Amino acid sequence: MATQSGIEASLAKIMEVVQKQHEEMSELRHECTQLRQSNAEITQLLRESLLSRRDSGGLGVLSPGADSSVRSFSPHPLPKLSPAMRYIPPPSPSPQWTVPAMDREIDGFYVIIPAGGAGTRLWPLSRENHPKFLLDIDLSGRSLLQSTWRRLVPLAGASRMTVVAGPSHSESIQKQLPQLESSNLFTEPGPKDSMAAIGLAAAVLLHRDPDAVIGSFAADHMIAGEDAFLNSVTEAVKVAKEGFLVTIGIAPSYPATGFGYVKLGDKLNVPSAPTARLVSSFKEKPDAYTAAKYLSSGNYRWNAGMFVTKASTLMDLVKEYEPELHASLTRIAEVWEDRAKREAILNEVWPNLEKVAIDNAIAEPAAAEGKVAVIPATF
């Protein structure tokens, strides 16, 4: 009888968790629906304006800011004004893959998408073998990973898009991203946090292209204001070429305690990067009182974990602050293109790698020495 009561209590707790997750998903879907409606209205206004100006050779009008009722639901600020763009009609009846027709590709720029983690907060939708980044969370017809790819491919081109993932996710990633070249899917034997994942890709890309500039962007970000986002990344690349590790800081819209913060430092005088600042320091997730102080000061940005830098700069920082990790990653990169040698080195080296986030490993100590810059984002 006692055993039956224990089982019933456990089932009740499970149902309570499931119900809570359903409520959270309902709120998230409501937010995404409003975002899609707002985006559709903006797109329609842009198209109507462009059609009316096409014959006169005009460049279009400024797109209006997103509705404030949508902004209140989102943890990320929505865009204000951004230049209108010309759109290519979709090749199929579905508009979901329509891409802005702009020549924004940056020579020598490589995108790294770390795609790891089970995302158990959204269980049972998100599970170990089917994590959040493989799901269509925002009801756009694309997974978060596909949206991340689509958002960044205009800057790098498909041949310079890379993904770092575990073996259990590789097959699903290849199915969702048919344009991803097999040689650009870097499979890590086991999770070792962001420094090892990003460092692995950086080491291999540096071996392939000594002048490579890399940008690391999480697979599960939801970003409103993609044109402003691309502008920020482009500006970050300019600063990265000056030898900085560059992060993109998102303007906080409320005193969040679930994000780390970046404190803005002095302005940098980098051509074509007018908003660039030094990072004064990185701040861990604060309590509510401290977060409110950060917000009111106007001198802090959310740390979204986006980093842009030269591959050589990143590896130099790893060598300086994490020399053992640097030696291991270098050994792996030297044999990466030989599958048999790669697997042998990975089996030998990977289990012993330190599990550490890129922020703690290199970003924080480098910022203390004036080596980290930030682009204050407007998206």
Secondary structure as UniProt FT lines:
FT   HELIX           2..53
FT   HELIX           54..56
FT   STRAND          62..63
FT   HELIX           68..71
FT   TURN            72..73
FT   STRAND          82..83
FT   TURN            96..97
FT   TURN            107..108
FT   STRAND          109..115
FT   HELIX           120..122
FT   TURN            123..125
FT   TURN            128..129
FT   HELIX           132..134
FT   TURN            137..138
FT   HELIX           144..156
FT   HELIX           158..160
FT   STRAND          161..165
FT   HELIX           167..176
FT   TURN            178..179
FT   HELIX           182..184
FT   STRAND          185..187
FT   HELIX           193..208
FT   TURN            210..211
FT   STRAND          213..216
FT   TURN            219..220
FT   HELIX           226..240
FT   TURN            241..243
FT   STRAND          245..250
FT   STRAND          260..267
FT   TURN            271..272
FT   TURN            274..275
FT   STRAND          277..283
FT   HELIX           288..297
FT   STRAND          300..310
FT   HELIX           311..321
FT   HELIX           323..335
FT   TURN            336..337
FT   HELIX           339..349
FT   HELIX           350..352
FT   HELIX           359..363
FT   HELIX           364..368
FT   TURN            369..370
FT   STRAND          372..376
//
